[in-house]
């Protein structure tokens, strides 16, 4: 689905649970690709809801 530029929820949806945290780890010197940046932005936006 990323090939088409769409981000989808693979399991049909989710509920935000406040007791969980997400960590994204990558080398500091690495430039993030546009696709990876889109996934990170989507995760941050989804977690903020």
CHARMM internal coordinates of N, CA and C (Angstrom, degrees):
IC EDIT
DIST 1 N 1 CA 1.4402
DIST 1 CA 1 C 1.5321
ANGL 1 N 1 CA 1 C 111.66
DIST 1 C 2 N 1.3145
ANGL 1 CA 1 C 2 N 117.20
DIHE 1 N 1 CA 1 C 2 N -27.14
DIST 2 N 2 CA 1.4577
ANGL 1 C 2 N 2 CA 118.00
DIHE 1 CA 1 C 2 N 2 CA 177.90
DIST 2 CA 2 C 1.5197
ANGL 2 N 2 CA 2 C 111.72
DIHE 1 C 2 N 2 CA 2 C -65.92
DIST 2 C 3 N 1.3387
ANGL 2 CA 2 C 3 N 116.45
DIHE 2 N 2 CA 2 C 3 N -27.58
DIST 3 N 3 CA 1.4609
ANGL 2 C 3 N 3 CA 119.24
DIHE 2 CA 2 C 3 N 3 CA 178.15
DIST 3 CA 3 C 1.5246
ANGL 3 N 3 CA 3 C 111.17
DIHE 2 C 3 N 3 CA 3 C -59.89
DIST 3 C 4 N 1.3374
ANGL 3 CA 3 C 4 N 116.86
DIHE 3 N 3 CA 3 C 4 N -33.18
DIST 4 N 4 CA 1.4597
ANGL 3 C 4 N 4 CA 120.74
DIHE 3 CA 3 C 4 N 4 CA -179.58
DIST 4 CA 4 C 1.5271
ANGL 4 N 4 CA 4 C 112.06
DIHE 3 C 4 N 4 CA 4 C -86.82
DIST 4 C 5 N 1.3394
ANGL 4 CA 4 C 5 N 116.77
DIHE 4 N 4 CA 4 C 5 N -2.17
DIST 5 N 5 CA 1.4541
ANGL 4 C 5 N 5 CA 120.28
DIHE 4 CA 4 C 5 N 5 CA -179.95
DIST 5 CA 5 C 1.5136
ANGL 5 N 5 CA 5 C 114.19
DIHE 4 C 5 N 5 CA 5 C 85.30
DIST 5 C 6 N 1.3425
ANGL 5 CA 5 C 6 N 117.46
DIHE 5 N 5 CA 5 C 6 N 10.09
DIST 6 N 6 CA 1.4592
ANGL 5 C 6 N 6 CA 121.66
DIHE 5 CA 5 C 6 N 6 CA -179.18
DIST 6 CA 6 C 1.5199
ANGL 6 N 6 CA 6 C 110.66
DIHE 5 C 6 N 6 CA 6 C -101.44
DIST 6 C 7 N 1.3223
ANGL 6 CA 6 C 7 N 115.62
DIHE 6 N 6 CA 6 C 7 N 142.98
DIST 7 N 7 CA 1.4531
ANGL 6 C 7 N 7 CA 121.62
DIHE 6 CA 6 C 7 N 7 CA 170.53
DIST 7 CA 7 C 1.5218
ANGL 7 N 7 CA 7 C 106.69
DIHE 6 C 7 N 7 CA 7 C -108.46
DIST 7 C 8 N 1.3172
ANGL 7 CA 7 C 8 N 116.62
DIHE 7 N 7 CA 7 C 8 N 128.91
DIST 8 N 8 CA 1.4616
ANGL 7 C 8 N 8 CA 120.40
DIHE 7 CA 7 C 8 N 8 CA -178.32
DIST 8 CA 8 C 1.5182
ANGL 8 N 8 CA 8 C 109.78
DIHE 7 C 8 N 8 CA 8 C -129.86
DIST 8 C 9 N 1.3219
ANGL 8 CA 8 C 9 N 115.64
DIHE 8 N 8 CA 8 C 9 N 160.37
DIST 9 N 9 CA 1.4579
ANGL 8 C 9 N 9 CA 121.51
DIHE 8 CA 8 C 9 N 9 CA 172.87
DIST 9 CA 9 C 1.5188
ANGL 9 N 9 CA 9 C 106.97
DIHE 8 C 9 N 9 CA 9 C -90.30
DIST 9 C 10 N 1.3285
ANGL 9 CA 9 C 10 N 118.74
DIHE 9 N 9 CA 9 C 10 N 110.74
DIST 10 N 10 CA 1.4630
ANGL 9 C 10 N 10 CA 121.20
DIHE 9 CA 9 C 10 N 10 CA -172.94
DIST 10 CA 10 C 1.5207
ANGL 10 N 10 CA 10 C 114.45
DIHE 9 C 10 N 10 CA 10 C -64.75
DIST 10 C 11 N 1.3243
ANGL 10 CA 10 C 11 N 118.97
DIHE 10 N 10 CA 10 C 11 N -22.17
DIST 11 N 11 CA 1.4613
ANGL 10 C 11 N 11 CA 120.94
DIHE 10 CA 10 C 11 N 11 CA -178.46
DIST 11 CA 11 C 1.5216
ANGL 11 N 11 CA 11 C 111.73
DIHE 10 C 11 N 11 CA 11 C -107.74
DIST 11 C 12 N 1.3264
ANGL 11 CA 11 C 12 N 117.32
DIHE 11 N 11 CA 11 C 12 N 16.01
DIST 12 N 12 CA 1.4473
ANGL 11 C 12 N 12 CA 121.06
DIHE 11 CA 11 C 12 N 12 CA 174.05
DIST 12 CA 12 C 1.5183
ANGL 12 N 12 CA 12 C 115.92
DIHE 11 C 12 N 12 CA 12 C 85.25
DIST 12 C 13 N 1.2850
ANGL 12 CA 12 C 13 N 119.36
DIHE 12 N 12 CA 12 C 13 N 1.59
DIST 13 N 13 CA 1.4585
ANGL 12 C 13 N 13 CA 121.15
DIHE 12 CA 12 C 13 N 13 CA 177.78
DIST 13 CA 13 C 1.5040
ANGL 13 N 13 CA 13 C 111.41
DIHE 12 C 13 N 13 CA 13 C 142.02
DIST 13 C 14 N 1.3037
ANGL 13 CA 13 C 14 N 115.31
DIHE 13 N 13 CA 13 C 14 N 172.13
DIST 14 N 14 CA 1.4539
ANGL 13 C 14 N 14 CA 120.20
DIHE 13 CA 13 C 14 N 14 CA 179.28
DIST 14 CA 14 C 1.5211
ANGL 14 N 14 CA 14 C 108.91
DIHE 13 C 14 N 14 CA 14 C -160.22
DIST 14 C 15 N 1.3003
ANGL 14 CA 14 C 15 N 115.95
DIHE 14 N 14 CA 14 C 15 N 163.80
DIST 15 N 15 CA 1.4554
ANGL 14 C 15 N 15 CA 122.07
DIHE 14 CA 14 C 15 N 15 CA 172.44
DIST 15 CA 15 C 1.5210
ANGL 15 N 15 CA 15 C 107.96
DIHE 14 C 15 N 15 CA 15 C -112.32
DIST 15 C 16 N 1.3133
ANGL 15 CA 15 C 16 N 115.97
DIHE 15 N 15 CA 15 C 16 N 138.13
DIST 16 N 16 CA 1.4597
ANGL 15 C 16 N 16 CA 119.62
DIHE 15 CA 15 C 16 N 16 CA 177.42
DIST 16 CA 16 C 1.5280
ANGL 16 N 16 CA 16 C 109.15
DIHE 15 C 16 N 16 CA 16 C -72.47
DIST 16 C 17 N 1.2938
ANGL 16 CA 16 C 17 N 116.00
DIHE 16 N 16 CA 16 C 17 N 129.77
DIST 17 N 17 CA 1.4605
ANGL 16 C 17 N 17 CA 121.82
DIHE 16 CA 16 C 17 N 17 CA 178.18
DIST 17 CA 17 C 1.5235
ANGL 17 N 17 CA 17 C 107.01
DIHE 16 C 17 N 17 CA 17 C -119.03
DIST 17 C 18 N 1.3010
ANGL 17 CA 17 C 18 N 117.01
DIHE 17 N 17 CA 17 C 18 N 119.47
DIST 18 N 18 CA 1.4626
ANGL 17 C 18 N 18 CA 121.16
DIHE 17 CA 17 C 18 N 18 CA -172.17
DIST 18 CA 18 C 1.5158
ANGL 18 N 18 CA 18 C 114.53
DIHE 17 C 18 N 18 CA 18 C -68.08
DIST 18 C 19 N 1.3069
ANGL 18 CA 18 C 19 N 118.63
DIHE 18 N 18 CA 18 C 19 N -20.26
DIST 19 N 19 CA 1.4579
ANGL 18 C 19 N 19 CA 119.11
DIHE 18 CA 18 C 19 N 19 CA -174.62
DIST 19 CA 19 C 1.5273
ANGL 19 N 19 CA 19 C 113.60
DIHE 18 C 19 N 19 CA 19 C -81.04
DIST 19 C 20 N 1.3146
ANGL 19 CA 19 C 20 N 117.34
DIHE 19 N 19 CA 19 C 20 N -1.01
DIST 20 N 20 CA 1.4577
ANGL 19 C 20 N 20 CA 120.73
DIHE 19 CA 19 C 20 N 20 CA -179.41
DIST 20 CA 20 C 1.5251
ANGL 20 N 20 CA 20 C 110.29
DIHE 19 C 20 N 20 CA 20 C -105.58
DIST 20 C 21 N 1.3038
ANGL 20 CA 20 C 21 N 115.59
DIHE 20 N 20 CA 20 C 21 N 154.07
DIST 21 N 21 CA 1.4605
ANGL 20 C 21 N 21 CA 121.41
DIHE 20 CA 20 C 21 N 21 CA 176.67
DIST 21 CA 21 C 1.5219
ANGL 21 N 21 CA 21 C 108.74
DIHE 20 C 21 N 21 CA 21 C -130.84
DIST 21 C 22 N 1.3084
ANGL 21 CA 21 C 22 N 115.92
DIHE 21 N 21 CA 21 C 22 N 154.85
DIST 22 N 22 CA 1.4534
ANGL 21 C 22 N 22 CA 122.01
DIHE 21 CA 21 C 22 N 22 CA 178.97
DIST 22 CA 22 C 1.5235
ANGL 22 N 22 CA 22 C 108.17
DIHE 21 C 22 N 22 CA 22 C -119.23
DIST 22 C 23 N 1.3053
ANGL 22 CA 22 C 23 N 115.93
DIHE 22 N 22 CA 22 C 23 N 138.50
DIST 23 N 23 CA 1.4556
ANGL 22 C 23 N 23 CA 121.54
DIHE 22 CA 22 C 23 N 23 CA 177.91
DIST 23 CA 23 C 1.5224
ANGL 23 N 23 CA 23 C 108.49
DIHE 22 C 23 N 23 CA 23 C -126.23
DIST 23 C 24 N 1.3023
ANGL 23 CA 23 C 24 N 116.74
DIHE 23 N 23 CA 23 C 24 N 129.39
DIST 24 N 24 CA 1.4595
ANGL 23 C 24 N 24 CA 122.57
DIHE 23 CA 23 C 24 N 24 CA 175.63
DIST 24 CA 24 C 1.5196
ANGL 24 N 24 CA 24 C 106.99
DIHE 23 C 24 N 24 CA 24 C -111.09
DIST 24 C 25 N 1.3174
ANGL 24 CA 24 C 25 N 115.84
DIHE 24 N 24 CA 24 C 25 N 123.84
DIST 25 N 25 CA 1.4580
ANGL 24 C 25 N 25 CA 120.79
DIHE 24 CA 24 C 25 N 25 CA -175.48
DIST 25 CA 25 C 1.5212
ANGL 25 N 25 CA 25 C 109.12
DIHE 24 C 25 N 25 CA 25 C -120.18
DIST 25 C 26 N 1.3300
ANGL 25 CA 25 C 26 N 115.92
DIHE 25 N 25 CA 25 C 26 N 131.66
DIST 26 N 26 CA 1.4596
ANGL 25 C 26 N 26 CA 121.08
DIHE 25 CA 25 C 26 N 26 CA 175.61
DIST 26 CA 26 C 1.5216
ANGL 26 N 26 CA 26 C 107.59
DIHE 25 C 26 N 26 CA 26 C -155.18
DIST 26 C 27 N 1.3228
ANGL 26 CA 26 C 27 N 116.42
DIHE 26 N 26 CA 26 C 27 N 157.55
DIST 27 N 27 CA 1.4631
ANGL 26 C 27 N 27 CA 119.08
DIHE 26 CA 26 C 27 N 27 CA 178.29
DIST 27 CA 27 C 1.5318
ANGL 27 N 27 CA 27 C 110.56
DIHE 26 C 27 N 27 CA 27 C -60.10
DIST 27 C 28 N 1.2942
ANGL 27 CA 27 C 28 N 116.77
DIHE 27 N 27 CA 27 C 28 N 138.04
DIST 28 N 28 CA 1.4623
ANGL 27 C 28 N 28 CA 121.91
DIHE 27 CA 27 C 28 N 28 CA -176.60
DIST 28 CA 28 C 1.5347
ANGL 28 N 28 CA 28 C 111.94
DIHE 27 C 28 N 28 CA 28 C -59.11
DIST 28 C 29 N 1.3167
ANGL 28 CA 28 C 29 N 118.13
DIHE 28 N 28 CA 28 C 29 N -35.81
DIST 29 N 29 CA 1.4598
ANGL 28 C 29 N 29 CA 121.53
DIHE 28 CA 28 C 29 N 29 CA -176.82
DIST 29 CA 29 C 1.5284
ANGL 29 N 29 CA 29 C 112.91
DIHE 28 C 29 N 29 CA 29 C -79.92
DIST 29 C 30 N 1.3079
ANGL 29 CA 29 C 30 N 118.27
DIHE 29 N 29 CA 29 C 30 N -6.39
DIST 30 N 30 CA 1.4591
ANGL 29 C 30 N 30 CA 121.24
DIHE 29 CA 29 C 30 N 30 CA -175.40
DIST 30 CA 30 C 1.5211
ANGL 30 N 30 CA 30 C 111.00
DIHE 29 C 30 N 30 CA 30 C -78.24
DIST 30 C 31 N 1.3282
ANGL 30 CA 30 C 31 N 116.50
DIHE 30 N 30 CA 30 C 31 N 128.10
DIST 31 N 31 CA 1.4595
ANGL 30 C 31 N 31 CA 120.54
DIHE 30 CA 30 C 31 N 31 CA 171.48
DIST 31 CA 31 C 1.5221
ANGL 31 N 31 CA 31 C 107.59
DIHE 30 C 31 N 31 CA 31 C -80.30
DIST 31 C 32 N 1.3121
ANGL 31 CA 31 C 32 N 116.44
DIHE 31 N 31 CA 31 C 32 N 127.81
DIST 32 N 32 CA 1.4576
ANGL 31 C 32 N 32 CA 120.28
DIHE 31 CA 31 C 32 N 32 CA -178.87
DIST 32 CA 32 C 1.5201
ANGL 32 N 32 CA 32 C 109.76
DIHE 31 C 32 N 32 CA 32 C -78.18
DIST 32 C 33 N 1.3243
ANGL 32 CA 32 C 33 N 116.29
DIHE 32 N 32 CA 32 C 33 N 133.36
DIST 33 N 33 CA 1.4567
ANGL 32 C 33 N 33 CA 120.73
DIHE 32 CA 32 C 33 N 33 CA 177.89
DIST 33 CA 33 C 1.5251
ANGL 33 N 33 CA 33 C 109.15
DIHE 32 C 33 N 33 CA 33 C -68.46
DIST 33 C 34 N 1.3065
ANGL 33 CA 33 C 34 N 116.09
DIHE 33 N 33 CA 33 C 34 N 162.71
DIST 34 N 34 CA 1.4646
ANGL 33 C 34 N 34 CA 120.71
DIHE 33 CA 33 C 34 N 34 CA 178.31
DIST 34 CA 34 C 1.5135
ANGL 34 N 34 CA 34 C 112.47
DIHE 33 C 34 N 34 CA 34 C -58.59
DIST 34 C 35 N 1.3219
ANGL 34 CA 34 C 35 N 117.00
DIHE 34 N 34 CA 34 C 35 N -40.20
DIST 35 N 35 CA 1.4662
ANGL 34 C 35 N 35 CA 120.83
DIHE 34 CA 34 C 35 N 35 CA -179.78
DIST 35 CA 35 C 1.5194
ANGL 35 N 35 CA 35 C 111.34
DIHE 34 C 35 N 35 CA 35 C -67.13
DIST 35 C 36 N 1.3194
ANGL 35 CA 35 C 36 N 116.63
DIHE 35 N 35 CA 35 C 36 N -44.00
DIST 36 N 36 CA 1.4588
ANGL 35 C 36 N 36 CA 119.84
DIHE 35 CA 35 C 36 N 36 CA 179.21
DIST 36 CA 36 C 1.5217
ANGL 36 N 36 CA 36 C 110.60
DIHE 35 C 36 N 36 CA 36 C -65.80
DIST 36 C 37 N 1.3109
ANGL 36 CA 36 C 37 N 117.20
DIHE 36 N 36 CA 36 C 37 N -40.67
DIST 37 N 37 CA 1.4694
ANGL 36 C 37 N 37 CA 121.04
DIHE 36 CA 36 C 37 N 37 CA 177.01
DIST 37 CA 37 C 1.5261
ANGL 37 N 37 CA 37 C 109.90
DIHE 36 C 37 N 37 CA 37 C -60.72
DIST 37 C 38 N 1.3472
ANGL 37 CA 37 C 38 N 118.17
DIHE 37 N 37 CA 37 C 38 N -39.03
DIST 38 N 38 CA 1.4660
ANGL 37 C 38 N 38 CA 121.88
DIHE 37 CA 37 C 38 N 38 CA 178.46
DIST 38 CA 38 C 1.5251
ANGL 38 N 38 CA 38 C 110.93
DIHE 37 C 38 N 38 CA 38 C -63.66
DIST 38 C 39 N 1.3231
ANGL 38 CA 38 C 39 N 117.55
DIHE 38 N 38 CA 38 C 39 N -41.24
DIST 39 N 39 CA 1.4687
ANGL 38 C 39 N 39 CA 121.42
DIHE 38 CA 38 C 39 N 39 CA 178.38
DIST 39 CA 39 C 1.5237
ANGL 39 N 39 CA 39 C 109.97
DIHE 38 C 39 N 39 CA 39 C -64.98
DIST 39 C 40 N 1.3217
ANGL 39 CA 39 C 40 N 117.32
DIHE 39 N 39 CA 39 C 40 N -44.57
DIST 40 N 40 CA 1.4645
ANGL 39 C 40 N 40 CA 121.03
DIHE 39 CA 39 C 40 N 40 CA 179.42
DIST 40 CA 40 C 1.5265
ANGL 40 N 40 CA 40 C 110.42
DIHE 39 C 40 N 40 CA 40 C -61.87
DIST 40 C 41 N 1.3160
ANGL 40 CA 40 C 41 N 117.26
DIHE 40 N 40 CA 40 C 41 N -46.00
DIST 41 N 41 CA 1.4654
ANGL 40 C 41 N 41 CA 120.70
DIHE 40 CA 40 C 41 N 41 CA 179.41
DIST 41 CA 41 C 1.5241
ANGL 41 N 41 CA 41 C 111.00
DIHE 40 C 41 N 41 CA 41 C -61.17
DIST 41 C 42 N 1.3407
ANGL 41 CA 41 C 42 N 116.91
DIHE 41 N 41 CA 41 C 42 N -40.97
DIST 42 N 42 CA 1.4630
ANGL 41 C 42 N 42 CA 121.57
DIHE 41 CA 41 C 42 N 42 CA 178.48
DIST 42 CA 42 C 1.5303
ANGL 42 N 42 CA 42 C 110.80
DIHE 41 C 42 N 42 CA 42 C -63.70
DIST 42 C 43 N 1.3318
ANGL 42 CA 42 C 43 N 117.26
DIHE 42 N 42 CA 42 C 43 N -43.71
DIST 43 N 43 CA 1.4649
ANGL 42 C 43 N 43 CA 120.46
DIHE 42 CA 42 C 43 N 43 CA 178.84
DIST 43 CA 43 C 1.5257
ANGL 43 N 43 CA 43 C 111.49
DIHE 42 C 43 N 43 CA 43 C -62.08
DIST 43 C 44 N 1.3166
ANGL 43 CA 43 C 44 N 116.20
DIHE 43 N 43 CA 43 C 44 N -44.64
DIST 44 N 44 CA 1.4680
ANGL 43 C 44 N 44 CA 120.12
DIHE 43 CA 43 C 44 N 44 CA 179.91
DIST 44 CA 44 C 1.5247
ANGL 44 N 44 CA 44 C 110.27
DIHE 43 C 44 N 44 CA 44 C -62.84
DIST 44 C 45 N 1.3253
ANGL 44 CA 44 C 45 N 116.93
DIHE 44 N 44 CA 44 C 45 N -44.37
DIST 45 N 45 CA 1.4654
ANGL 44 C 45 N 45 CA 120.83
DIHE 44 CA 44 C 45 N 45 CA 179.48
DIST 45 CA 45 C 1.5297
ANGL 45 N 45 CA 45 C 110.78
DIHE 44 C 45 N 45 CA 45 C -64.44
DIST 45 C 46 N 1.3186
ANGL 45 CA 45 C 46 N 117.72
DIHE 45 N 45 CA 45 C 46 N -42.15
DIST 46 N 46 CA 1.4668
ANGL 45 C 46 N 46 CA 121.59
DIHE 45 CA 45 C 46 N 46 CA -179.71
DIST 46 CA 46 C 1.5227
ANGL 46 N 46 CA 46 C 111.24
DIHE 45 C 46 N 46 CA 46 C -66.19
DIST 46 C 47 N 1.3167
ANGL 46 CA 46 C 47 N 116.89
DIHE 46 N 46 CA 46 C 47 N -38.38
DIST 47 N 47 CA 1.4626
ANGL 46 C 47 N 47 CA 120.71
DIHE 46 CA 46 C 47 N 47 CA -179.34
DIST 47 CA 47 C 1.5220
ANGL 47 N 47 CA 47 C 111.34
DIHE 46 C 47 N 47 CA 47 C -70.46
DIST 47 C 48 N 1.3261
ANGL 47 CA 47 C 48 N 117.58
DIHE 47 N 47 CA 47 C 48 N -25.05
DIST 48 N 48 CA 1.4613
ANGL 47 C 48 N 48 CA 121.16
DIHE 47 CA 47 C 48 N 48 CA -178.26
DIST 48 CA 48 C 1.5250
ANGL 48 N 48 CA 48 C 112.45
DIHE 47 C 48 N 48 CA 48 C -78.65
DIST 48 C 49 N 1.3157
ANGL 48 CA 48 C 49 N 117.47
DIHE 48 N 48 CA 48 C 49 N -14.73
DIST 49 N 49 CA 1.4801
ANGL 48 C 49 N 49 CA 120.80
DIHE 48 CA 48 C 49 N 49 CA -178.04
DIST 49 CA 49 C 1.5049
ANGL 49 N 49 CA 49 C 112.42
DIHE 48 C 49 N 49 CA 49 C -76.22
END
COOR INIT
IC SEED 1 N 1 CA 1 C
IC BUILD
